[in-house]
Amino acid sequence: MDKINLGTIGSGVIVHAFLDNVKITEGISLAAVYSRSRKTGQALADQYGAGEAYTDLDAFLSDPKVNTVYIATPNLLHYEQVKKALLAGKHVICEKPFCTKAAQARELVALAKERQLFLVDAVPTAFLPHLEVLKSQLPKIGRVKLVQANYSQYSSRYDLVKKGEMPNVFHPAFGGGCLMDINFYNVYLNVVLFGKPLDAVYYPNLYNGMADTSGILIMQYDGFVSESVGAKDTWGVNFFQVEGEEGYIYVKGGSNGIAEVQVVTKTTDETFQLQDNPDRLFYEVQGITRFMLDDDRDAIFARLCVMPDVIEVLEEARKKAGILFPGDEESAYADD
């Protein structure tokens, strides 16, 4: 591929953050925008120099100038929109969570491979230099016994919840909730480092029939246990810590950004600070662009292969906790 000509679906804060980094990255630019609102779409197109603003999704996907679609819509829309874009012959970059069901994620991965298209799950963690540091340093702390993570970030939309409203980010009809948003990053990093757990149980805080606003996920691995705290109704010190028999690894800032990595053993204490740019999306956009322009499908799909397992952990845990989305089968989980 000579250049990534991007088309966007969605217009929220994350889209602006992504496009801010597109503007400073060679080999990728915004060609078109899709939005249900003409006013919103045109404003985004004007701000980032797109040539077209569409309100018809089929017309947008038929635009020959667009070779790659970036999707950042409510969670429950991802599956349908990604599939439609792939069937239209477009490469796809999709915001997390990739889907709400593991079967859907596996179907989309298979479709992308069949059609020889790039399919990228837009999780900045996957492209951070400090992730590779974490992987390489794990053996130093010996056999892992405990993992603890906290990612708490008070959401301004929680204020709407307290007023009796139900914004999309907390609405089950849109696949919302803290587990699928904030705590996603903790689960993702666990699965990347240790694989899929043997079992996962979620203890949510629920608010007036909404999806979870915060909660604690316990994942049981062979020989150790991992606890992941996520919250959109509180805030605190965000971190990710792995404790082994020979030492520990402490991640400053937590799983969403991996700002700094400290590795402590009985005889050593090392701190790694390799990410000069504090914007985690900088590394994501740079990495995606490099891999796609180099036609490095192995690099893209090596990262993507983690996603179905992450989604499966989230899906099973939320169902057992009684958090059901449209299309979920009513099951014994809800009665446990």
SEDO-328868 format. One line per 8 residues: number of its first residue (from 0); their letters; for each residue z, y, x of C-alpha. Coordinates in nm, 4 decimals. Layout:
<recs>
NUM> a> Z,Y,X  ...
</recs>
This chain:
<recs>
0> mdkinlgt> 0.0000,0.0000,0.0000  -0.1005,0.3398,0.1393  0.1302,0.5492,-0.0782  0.3818,0.5074,-0.3581  0.2689,0.7130,-0.6585  0.5764,0.7108,-0.8758  0.6150,0.7363,-1.2500  0.9622,0.7705,-1.4008
8> igsgvivh> 1.1130,0.6428,-1.7245  1.4382,0.8249,-1.7890  1.5625,1.1742,-1.7151  1.9353,1.1487,-1.6464  2.1432,1.2559,-1.3475  2.0520,0.9468,-1.1432  1.6799,1.0220,-1.1853  1.7276,1.3692,-1.0396
16> afldnvki> 1.9306,1.2270,-0.7501  1.6598,0.9689,-0.6810  1.3788,1.2251,-0.6980  1.5679,1.4664,-0.4709  1.5347,1.1988,-0.2025  1.1746,1.1211,-0.2944  1.0939,1.4858,-0.2113  1.2151,1.4420,0.1485
24> tegislaa> 1.0591,1.0994,0.2093  0.7075,1.0541,0.3438  0.4807,0.8077,0.1662  0.6226,0.8483,-0.1840  0.5766,1.1196,-0.4464  0.6108,1.1719,-0.8202  0.2842,1.1400,-1.0120  0.3950,1.1227,-1.3761
32> vysrsrkt> 0.6939,1.1280,-1.6093  0.7625,0.9502,-1.9370  1.0183,1.0813,-2.1851  1.0558,1.0584,-2.5596  1.1108,1.4341,-2.5530  0.8122,1.6484,-2.4529  1.0431,1.9315,-2.3487  1.2643,1.7105,-2.1297
40> gqaladqy> 0.9705,1.5283,-1.9732  0.7783,1.8450,-1.8943  1.0843,2.0079,-1.7393  1.1325,1.7078,-1.5095  0.7626,1.7015,-1.4210  0.7628,2.0725,-1.3403  1.0764,2.0475,-1.1284  0.9441,1.7667,-0.9096
48> gageaytd> 0.5715,1.8407,-0.9095  0.4418,1.5608,-1.1306  0.0899,1.5963,-1.2640  0.1542,1.4476,-1.6073  0.4344,1.4291,-1.8638  0.3908,1.1564,-2.1279  0.5656,1.0868,-2.4575  0.3574,0.7705,-2.5188
56> ldaflsdp> 0.4785,0.4773,-2.3066  0.1503,0.2827,-2.3257  -0.0465,0.5867,-2.2119  0.1995,0.6386,-1.9283  0.1662,0.2765,-1.8120  -0.2137,0.3044,-1.8318  -0.2268,0.6031,-1.5957  -0.4229,0.4836,-1.2883
64> kvntvyia> -0.2521,0.7439,-1.0708  0.0818,0.5642,-1.1153  0.1211,0.2480,-0.9077  0.5015,0.2216,-0.9210  0.7424,0.2779,-1.2114  1.1051,0.3830,-1.1646  1.3222,0.2877,-1.4647  1.6586,0.4546,-1.5289
72> tpnllhye> 1.7277,0.4098,-1.8994  2.0229,0.2565,-2.0920  2.1004,-0.0948,-1.9687  1.9793,-0.2857,-2.2717  1.6288,-0.1343,-2.2414  1.5685,-0.2499,-1.8832  1.4360,-0.5977,-1.9568  1.1691,-0.4888,-2.2049
80> qvkkalla> 1.0568,-0.1892,-1.9992  1.0427,-0.3750,-1.6670  0.8427,-0.6575,-1.8245  0.5997,-0.4161,-1.9875  0.5456,-0.2308,-1.6596  0.4864,-0.5545,-1.4652  0.2375,-0.6734,-1.7271  0.0605,-0.3389,-1.6883
88> gkhvicek> 0.0169,-0.4173,-1.3170  0.2751,-0.1693,-1.1877  0.5296,-0.2222,-0.9131  0.8788,-0.1580,-1.0505  1.2019,-0.0049,-0.9218  1.4799,-0.0558,-1.1782  1.8260,0.0961,-1.1813  2.1293,-0.1290,-1.2003
96> pfctkaaq> 2.2237,-0.3326,-1.3834  1.8823,-0.4918,-1.3577  1.9318,-0.6696,-1.6936  2.2223,-0.7667,-1.9161  2.1340,-1.1379,-1.9132  2.0766,-1.3652,-1.6137  1.7908,-1.5511,-1.7850  1.6056,-1.2226,-1.8274
104> arelvala> 1.6559,-1.1329,-1.4620  1.5176,-1.4688,-1.3465  1.2192,-1.4333,-1.5797  1.1313,-1.0897,-1.4396  1.1651,-1.2034,-1.0786  0.9313,-1.4950,-1.1490  0.6821,-1.2644,-1.3249  0.6768,-1.0195,-1.0327
112> kerqlflv> 0.6167,-1.2996,-0.7830  0.3448,-1.4518,-1.0012  0.1623,-1.1186,-1.0223  0.2321,-1.0332,-0.6571  0.4061,-0.7098,-0.7496  0.7084,-0.5470,-0.5906  1.0214,-0.5577,-0.8041  1.3199,-0.3683,-0.6683
120> davptafl> 1.6735,-0.3543,-0.8034  1.7835,-0.0003,-0.7232  2.1279,-0.0731,-0.5818  2.1916,0.1631,-0.2876  2.4405,-0.0837,-0.1368  2.1540,-0.3193,-0.0532  1.9941,-0.0632,0.1787  2.2998,0.0775,0.3548
128> phlevlks> 2.3366,0.0254,0.7324  2.7066,-0.0462,0.6818  2.6249,-0.3498,0.4665  2.4742,-0.5172,0.7709  2.7848,-0.4184,0.9689  3.0036,-0.5870,0.7078  2.8025,-0.9072,0.7237  2.8088,-0.9205,1.1029
136> qlpkigrv> 3.1824,-0.8459,1.1319  3.3121,-1.0941,0.8747  3.3487,-1.3849,1.1224  3.5954,-1.1795,1.3300  3.8669,-1.1948,1.0636  3.8623,-1.5718,1.0274  3.8875,-1.7627,0.7039  3.8915,-1.5239,0.4070
144> klvqanys> 4.1967,-1.5480,0.1810  4.1952,-1.2334,-0.0335  3.9468,-0.9661,-0.1414  4.0555,-0.6477,-0.3146  3.8323,-0.3726,-0.4501  3.8796,-0.0566,-0.6504  3.6095,0.1724,-0.7833  3.7514,0.4228,-1.0292
152> qyssrydl> 3.5611,0.7336,-1.1299  3.6670,0.9370,-1.4304  3.3709,0.9943,-1.6601  3.3265,1.3243,-1.8400  3.1887,1.1187,-2.1280  3.5272,0.9517,-2.1646  3.6423,1.2880,-2.2980  3.3925,1.2358,-2.5805
160> vkkgempn> 3.5428,0.8930,-2.6427  3.8865,1.0486,-2.6884  3.7324,1.2799,-2.9490  3.6082,0.9815,-3.1471  3.2470,0.9805,-3.0268  3.0660,0.6828,-2.8741  2.8326,0.7857,-2.5888  2.5695,0.5369,-2.4737
168> vfhpafgg> 2.7507,0.4571,-2.1489  3.0363,0.3027,-2.3520  2.8285,0.1742,-2.6438  2.7794,-0.2050,-2.6764  2.4471,-0.1433,-2.8532  2.3127,-0.0007,-2.5251  2.4734,-0.2572,-2.2952  2.7366,-0.0073,-2.1868
176> gclmdinf> 3.0866,-0.0409,-2.0509  3.2690,-0.0143,-1.7221  3.2026,-0.3707,-1.6067  2.8259,-0.3156,-1.6295  2.8467,0.0241,-1.4610  3.1315,0.0981,-1.2205  3.2633,-0.2535,-1.1554  2.9074,-0.3747,-1.1060
184> ynvylnvv> 2.9188,-0.2494,-0.7465  3.2299,-0.4525,-0.6676  3.0741,-0.7685,-0.8096  2.7491,-0.7011,-0.6264  2.9179,-0.6663,-0.2877  3.1238,-0.9808,-0.3454  2.8145,-1.1848,-0.4299  2.6188,-1.0457,-0.1337
192> lfgkplda> 2.8990,-1.1333,0.1082  3.0354,-1.4559,-0.0396  2.7873,-1.5872,-0.2949  2.8474,-1.6610,-0.6604  3.2141,-1.7350,-0.7440  3.3308,-2.0596,-0.9003  3.4740,-1.8689,-1.1968  3.5288,-1.5136,-1.3147
200> vyypnlyn> 3.7732,-1.3795,-1.5751  3.7726,-1.0202,-1.6972  4.0708,-0.8313,-1.8374  3.9313,-0.5154,-2.0030  4.0781,-0.2023,-2.1519  3.9002,-0.1607,-2.4849  3.8914,0.1562,-2.6937  3.8216,0.1634,-3.0672
208> gmadtsgi> 3.5504,-0.1023,-3.0818  3.3623,0.0252,-2.7791  3.2736,-0.1656,-2.4679  3.5344,-0.1566,-2.1910  3.6393,0.1753,-2.0396  3.8144,0.0047,-1.7455  3.9317,-0.3390,-1.6418  4.0125,-0.5946,-1.3744
216> limqydgf> 3.7829,-0.8847,-1.2834  3.9315,-1.1878,-1.1064  3.6817,-1.4077,-0.9232  3.7852,-1.7484,-0.7899  3.6060,-1.8703,-0.4791  3.6529,-2.1899,-0.2827  3.9647,-2.1102,-0.0806  4.0253,-1.7497,-0.1836
224> vsesvgak> 4.0488,-1.5124,-0.4762  3.8844,-1.1737,-0.5260  4.0141,-0.8928,-0.7479  3.7839,-0.6097,-0.8574  3.9166,-0.3046,-1.0395  3.6779,-0.0664,-1.2102  3.7523,0.2368,-1.4262  3.5741,0.5183,-1.6028
232> dtwgvnff> 3.8910,0.6407,-1.7743  4.0995,0.7025,-1.4572  4.0451,0.7821,-1.0921  4.2099,0.6754,-0.7691  4.1482,0.5754,-0.4074  3.8262,0.3748,-0.3869  3.8147,0.0977,-0.1297  3.6977,-0.2568,-0.0555
240> qvegeegy> 3.9182,-0.4807,0.1588  3.8656,-0.8341,0.2880  4.1711,-1.0093,0.4282  4.1329,-1.3103,0.6546  4.3656,-1.5292,0.8584  4.2720,-1.3428,1.1792  4.2516,-0.9839,1.0508  4.1074,-0.7597,0.7821
248> iyvkggsn> 3.8106,-0.5357,0.7050  3.8718,-0.2096,0.5213  3.5817,-0.0227,0.3628  3.6493,0.3457,0.3063  3.4993,0.4794,-0.0143  3.4543,0.1356,-0.1644  3.1565,-0.0786,-0.2577  2.9426,0.2089,-0.3832
256> giaevqvv> 2.8548,0.3786,-0.0573  3.0455,0.1829,0.2113  3.1208,0.5132,0.3812  3.3086,0.3660,0.6791  3.3985,0.0164,0.7983  3.7213,-0.0599,0.9856  3.7675,-0.4048,1.1404  4.1203,-0.4946,1.2501
264> tkttdetf> 4.2276,-0.8157,1.4245  4.5392,-0.9110,1.6199  4.3854,-0.7648,1.9359  4.1202,-0.5146,1.8230  4.0741,-0.2170,1.5939  3.7143,-0.0940,1.5523  3.5700,0.1672,1.3178  3.1985,0.1866,1.2381
272> qlqdnpdr> 3.0373,0.5112,1.1200  2.6598,0.4619,1.1271  2.5609,0.6484,0.8098  2.5084,1.0106,0.9092  2.3762,1.1047,0.5661  2.6516,1.0901,0.3008  2.3946,1.0470,0.0223  2.3668,0.6735,-0.0405
280> lfyevqgi> 2.0381,0.7222,-0.2299  1.8846,0.8594,0.0892  1.9025,0.5133,0.2458  1.7827,0.3472,-0.0725  1.4695,0.5615,-0.1090  1.3946,0.5430,0.2629  1.4361,0.1648,0.2645  1.2332,0.0981,-0.0495
288> trfmlddd> 0.9516,0.3211,0.0732  0.9419,0.1583,0.4162  0.9376,-0.1969,0.2807  0.6726,-0.1254,0.0189  0.4395,0.0626,0.2530  0.4764,-0.2173,0.5094  0.4101,-0.4728,0.2342  0.7354,-0.6439,0.3349
296> rdaifarl> 0.7840,-0.8630,0.0293  1.0346,-1.0838,0.2072  1.2709,-0.7890,0.2594  1.2426,-0.6799,-0.1034  1.2823,-1.0239,-0.2591  1.5637,-1.1230,-0.0219  1.7646,-0.8401,-0.1755  1.6399,-0.9113,-0.5261
304> cvmpdvie> 1.7386,-1.2805,-0.5191  2.1063,-1.1792,-0.5344  2.0633,-1.0030,-0.8668  2.0439,-1.2996,-1.1095  2.3738,-1.4342,-0.9749  2.5375,-1.0909,-1.0096  2.4143,-1.0608,-1.3674  2.5328,-1.4128,-1.4473
312> vleearkk> 2.8858,-1.3316,-1.3269  2.8928,-1.0120,-1.5348  2.7433,-1.1777,-1.8414  2.9788,-1.4742,-1.8475  3.2881,-1.2641,-1.7744  3.2234,-1.0034,-2.0446  3.1421,-1.2701,-2.3053  3.4650,-1.4554,-2.2298
320> agilfpgd> 3.6432,-1.1219,-2.2714  3.4838,-1.0781,-2.6155  3.2470,-0.7961,-2.5145  2.9217,-0.8794,-2.6902  2.5885,-0.6976,-2.6752  2.2982,-0.7193,-2.9219  2.1218,-1.0509,-2.8726  2.4322,-1.2288,-2.7432
328> eesayadd> 2.5030,-1.5454,-2.9319  2.8393,-1.5550,-3.0999  3.0298,-1.8172,-2.9075  3.3691,-1.9707,-2.8546  3.4212,-1.7137,-2.5781  3.5006,-1.4472,-2.8360  3.7720,-1.6645,-2.9911  3.9461,-1.7744,-2.6698
</recs>
